[in-house]
Amino acid sequence: MLEVSFASLVPGRPTKVNIDGQDVCLARVGEEVFAVGDLCSHADVSLSEGEIDDHFVECWLHGSRFDLRTGEPESFPATTAIPVYVTSRDGDTVTISLPENRK
């Protein structure tokens, strides 16, 4: 589990955090915060270096787009979903939780 400040997350700009050795990409979209695995399922590059467009993160290398709500790829070349993690917000505090049985 990790807590971050909502105000520190810039809308439309992904942020990489590390939770217990796991890299996670955070994305603020309006008043919501999403957390997904930071590696593109196609090329193993950091999604936090990509772009946020609405509820999607786009990989900078080959242009695969992933839905931040479900982790599902929207475009090729990626065909495999990325992990999605639970977030909750209490005022300015955003909590990101990883499952206990993650790989």
Beta strands, then each sheet from edge to edge (+ up, - down):
strand 1: 2-5
strand 2: 15-19
strand 3: 22-29
strand 4: 32-37
strand 5: 51-53
strand 6: 56-58
strand 7: 65-67
strand 8: 84-90
strand 9: 93-97
sheet 1: 1+ 9- 8+ 4- 3+ 2-
sheet 2: 5+ 6- 7+
end
